[in-house]
Amino acid sequence: MNEISPPSVDVSKHVEVLYRDGITGLKGAFPRDWAEAMREDMMTAFWSAIQRPGGAVGRGPRRWYVEIHPQEMRGFVDLVTHPWVTAMCESVLGKDYKIVEIGFDVPFQGAMFQPWHRDFPSPPDTYEDKRITSLAFNLTGVDVTQDMGPFEVSPGTQWEDGRNWKHEMFPPKEEWPRFAAKGVKKYPEMGDISCRSALTIHRGTAHPSPIARPVMVLGADAPGAGHDKLHDLMVTQDYYDALPKYVREHLVCRVVDKLVPVTQKHDIEGLVMGSTE
């Protein structure tokens, strides 16, 4: 059982949409009770992280990002062995792809519009060769409604150069209208998965709802993409030994005697203040 690889599925249509729009998705990938357990794990991790320095990084007013260790999410193995997830990773990033990040973003009531941005600078592989070298999978912990500050994405913008933008991630404000003009707000439900290039220009929107909207983030890289340097996944030896061989082959992590809370390395400075929109 520990040696079984996920079954192969045809994701060619999803890859086509990803390359066109910078984002695609799969409805109903997991049952609702699985997503509810994921939400519980995210909120437990948040209340722990917010109490320690560097545990929860601000991504704007009333909005935080928290990185966790794989074994802090009960459904981690289910997620990284889901046939759609593994097929998207293999098809886009290659069979030697690496899992480099697991964490979650959570806006609360009072979160504001973020500035339009991408999550890191674009590499030449992308802006010159039109090749996607990293993927972000998102899974919502709630059924998203308009008042929950839905994620908004500007399709097709993953190919923009961006080297003259602030930190190579934040287009100037005078360019925001063109991203907003084709912006699409996303309303996923519990159990859905989206897959996107983190280079596709996007933002979180205003969140007046009293209900928090936690969303899990799984990050994967093609060989050499280098985002593992921004993260520090750890697992204990017993957890590592129990992982399926397929997961061990793809997971970039340290095996430790005791888990140490994550002190985050990837702080997106331009998001701290939020936008004035």
matplotlib code that plots the C-alpha trace (Angstrom):
import matplotlib.pyplot as plt

x = [0.0, 2.9, 4.3, 1.1, 1.2, -2.0, -3.9, -3.3, -6.1, -6.5, -6.0, -5.2, -8.3, -7.4, -3.8, -5.1, -7.3, -4.4, -2.1, -4.8, -6.2, -3.5, -6.1, -8.3, -10.3, -12.0, -15.4, -16.2, -12.7, -13.3, -16.4, -17.6, -16.7, -13.1, -13.2, -14.7, -11.8, -9.4, -11.1, -10.8, -7.1, -6.5, -8.3, -6.5, -3.2, -4.1, -4.9, -1.6, 0.4, -1.1, 0.3, 4.0, 6.4, 6.6, 3.8, 1.2, 2.3, 0.1, -1.2, -3.2, -5.5, -7.3, -5.7, -3.0, -1.0, 0.2, 2.6, 2.1, 3.9, 2.3, 1.3, -0.7, -3.2, -5.1, -5.8, -2.3, -1.7, -5.2, -4.4, -1.0, -2.0, -5.3, -5.2, -6.1, -3.4, -0.7, -1.7, -1.6, 1.8, 3.2, 1.7, 2.8, 5.9, 7.2, 7.4, 10.2, 8.1, 8.5, 6.0, 7.5, 4.7, 1.6, -0.1, -3.3, -4.6, -7.3, -9.2, -11.5, -14.3, -12.7, -10.2, -9.7, -9.0, -5.4, -3.4, -3.3, -0.2, 1.6, 3.2, 6.8, 8.8, 8.4, 11.3, 12.7, 11.2, 7.8, 8.0, 10.3, 9.5, 5.8, 6.4, 4.8, 7.3, 5.3, 1.7, -0.5, -3.5, -6.2, -9.0, -11.6, -12.7, -16.2, -18.7, -17.6, -20.2, -19.9, -19.5, -16.6, -14.0, -13.7, -10.4, -10.3, -8.0, -7.2, -7.0, -4.1, -1.8, 0.7, 2.7, 3.3, 7.0, 6.7, 10.4, 9.7, 7.0, 7.7, 9.5, 8.7, 5.3, 3.1, 2.0, 1.6, -1.7, -2.3, -2.3, -4.9, -8.0, -6.9, -6.6, -9.9, -11.6, -11.2, -11.1, -13.1, -14.2, -14.2, -16.9, -15.6, -17.5, -16.1, -14.4, -13.4, -9.8, -8.3, -4.9, -3.2, 0.1, 1.0, 2.2, -1.4, -2.3, -4.8, -6.1, -8.3, -11.3, -13.2, -14.6, -17.5, -18.8, -18.3, -17.4, -13.7, -12.7, -9.6, -8.2, -5.5, -2.5, -0.3, 2.7, 4.6, 7.7, 9.3, 12.9, 15.1, 12.3, 13.8, 10.8, 11.8, 14.3, 11.3, 9.9, 11.0, 8.7, 9.4, 8.1, 8.9, 10.6, 7.5, 5.3, 7.9, 8.2, 4.5, 4.1, 3.5, 6.7, 5.2, 4.8, 8.4, 9.8, 8.1, 8.1, 10.9, 11.2, 13.5, 13.0, 13.3, 12.9, 10.5, 8.5, 9.4, 6.7, 7.3, 8.9, 8.0, 10.6, 8.2, 6.8, 5.1, 5.9, 3.7, 0.5, 0.9, -1.0, -3.7, -4.9, -6.8, -9.5]
y = [0.0, 2.4, 1.9, 2.6, 5.7, 7.7, 6.6, 8.5, 10.8, 12.9, 16.6, 17.9, 20.2, 21.6, 22.2, 24.0, 26.3, 26.9, 28.0, 30.2, 31.8, 31.1, 29.3, 26.2, 24.1, 20.8, 20.9, 18.4, 16.9, 16.0, 15.4, 18.2, 16.5, 16.3, 20.0, 20.7, 18.8, 20.9, 24.1, 23.0, 22.3, 25.7, 27.6, 25.6, 26.4, 30.1, 30.7, 29.0, 31.0, 34.4, 34.2, 33.8, 36.2, 35.3, 32.7, 34.6, 37.1, 40.0, 40.2, 43.3, 44.6, 41.7, 39.2, 36.7, 33.9, 30.9, 28.1, 24.8, 21.4, 18.6, 16.6, 19.5, 18.9, 15.6, 15.4, 16.2, 12.8, 12.8, 16.1, 15.4, 12.0, 13.2, 12.0, 15.4, 17.2, 14.7, 14.7, 18.5, 18.6, 15.9, 17.4, 21.0, 20.7, 17.3, 13.9, 15.2, 18.0, 19.0, 19.9, 22.9, 24.7, 24.0, 26.8, 28.9, 32.5, 33.7, 37.0, 38.1, 40.8, 44.1, 42.8, 45.2, 45.0, 43.9, 45.7, 43.7, 41.5, 38.2, 36.1, 36.3, 37.7, 36.0, 33.9, 34.0, 30.5, 32.1, 35.6, 34.5, 30.9, 30.8, 27.9, 27.5, 26.3, 26.5, 25.8, 26.8, 24.7, 26.3, 24.7, 26.8, 26.0, 27.6, 28.1, 31.5, 34.2, 37.8, 39.3, 36.9, 38.8, 36.4, 35.9, 37.9, 36.9, 38.7, 35.8, 35.5, 37.8, 35.0, 35.8, 39.5, 40.4, 42.6, 43.3, 47.0, 46.6, 47.2, 44.1, 42.7, 41.7, 44.9, 46.6, 50.4, 51.7, 53.3, 49.8, 48.4, 49.3, 47.0, 44.1, 45.0, 45.2, 41.5, 40.5, 37.4, 36.7, 33.1, 31.5, 28.0, 25.6, 23.2, 20.3, 22.2, 22.6, 25.3, 25.2, 28.4, 30.0, 32.3, 34.7, 35.3, 38.8, 38.6, 40.1, 39.4, 41.6, 43.4, 41.1, 42.6, 39.1, 38.0, 34.6, 34.0, 32.6, 30.3, 28.8, 26.1, 26.6, 23.8, 24.9, 22.8, 23.5, 22.2, 21.1, 24.2, 26.7, 27.4, 28.3, 25.6, 28.2, 30.3, 27.5, 25.0, 22.0, 19.6, 16.2, 13.8, 10.5, 8.3, 10.5, 10.4, 6.7, 6.2, 8.4, 6.6, 6.3, 8.5, 11.4, 10.9, 11.2, 14.6, 16.2, 18.7, 18.6, 18.1, 15.1, 16.1, 14.6, 17.3, 19.8, 23.4, 26.1, 27.7, 31.1, 32.3, 33.4, 34.6, 38.0, 39.9, 43.4, 45.2, 43.5, 44.6, 47.9, 46.8, 48.9, 52.2, 51.0]
z = [0.0, 0.8, -2.7, -4.8, -7.1, -7.8, -10.9, -14.1, -15.3, -18.5, -17.6, -21.1, -21.2, -17.8, -18.9, -22.0, -19.8, -17.4, -20.2, -21.6, -18.5, -15.8, -13.7, -13.9, -11.4, -10.5, -8.9, -6.1, -5.8, -2.1, 0.0, 2.2, 5.4, 4.2, 3.5, 6.9, 8.6, 6.5, 7.7, 11.4, 10.9, 9.3, 12.0, 14.8, 13.1, 12.8, 16.4, 17.3, 14.7, 15.5, 19.0, 18.0, 16.1, 12.4, 12.7, 10.8, 8.1, 7.2, 3.7, 4.2, 7.0, 8.7, 6.3, 7.1, 5.6, 7.7, 6.7, 8.3, 8.3, 6.4, 9.4, 10.8, 8.0, 8.4, 4.7, 3.4, 1.9, 0.3, -1.3, -2.7, -4.0, -5.5, -9.2, -10.6, -8.5, -9.4, -13.1, -13.2, -11.6, -13.9, -17.0, -16.3, -14.2, -15.2, -13.5, -11.1, -9.7, -6.1, -3.4, -1.7, 0.3, 2.3, 4.1, 4.0, 3.5, 5.8, 5.5, 8.3, 8.5, 7.6, 5.1, 2.2, -1.5, -2.1, -4.8, -8.0, -7.8, -8.5, -5.7, -6.9, -9.9, -13.2, -14.4, -18.0, -18.5, -18.2, -19.7, -22.6, -23.2, -22.1, -19.7, -16.3, -13.7, -10.6, -9.5, -6.6, -5.7, -3.6, -1.6, 0.2, 3.7, 3.2, 0.4, -0.9, -1.3, -2.5, 1.0, 1.8, -0.2, -3.1, -4.9, -8.1, -11.0, -14.3, -16.8, -19.2, -17.3, -16.2, -19.4, -18.6, -18.1, -15.0, -14.5, -14.3, -11.6, -7.9, -6.6, -10.1, -8.6, -8.2, -11.4, -11.0, -10.0, -13.4, -14.9, -12.4, -14.6, -17.4, -14.9, -13.3, -16.8, -17.3, -13.6, -12.6, -9.1, -8.0, -5.8, -5.1, -2.7, -0.1, -1.9, -5.0, -6.1, -8.3, -9.9, -11.0, -11.9, -9.0, -11.7, -12.9, -11.6, -8.8, -5.6, -2.6, -2.4, 0.4, 3.1, 5.1, 6.2, 9.8, 8.5, 7.9, 4.5, 5.0, 1.8, 1.7, -0.6, -1.9, -3.8, -6.4, -8.5, -11.6, -11.0, -10.6, -10.0, -6.6, -4.4, -1.9, -0.6, 0.5, 2.7, 5.3, 5.4, 8.3, 9.2, 12.0, 11.2, 11.9, 9.7, 6.9, 7.1, 6.8, 3.7, 0.4, -1.6, -4.3, -1.8, -0.4, -3.9, -4.4, -1.0, -0.2, 3.6, 6.5, 8.7, 12.3, 15.8, 16.8, 14.8, 15.3, 14.5, 11.1, 11.0, 7.5, 5.0, 2.2, 3.3, 0.5, 1.7, -0.8, 0.6, 4.2, 3.9, 1.5, -1.4, -1.3, -3.6]

ax = plt.figure().add_subplot(projection="3d")
ax.plot(x, y, z, "-o")
ax.set_aspect("equal")
plt.show()
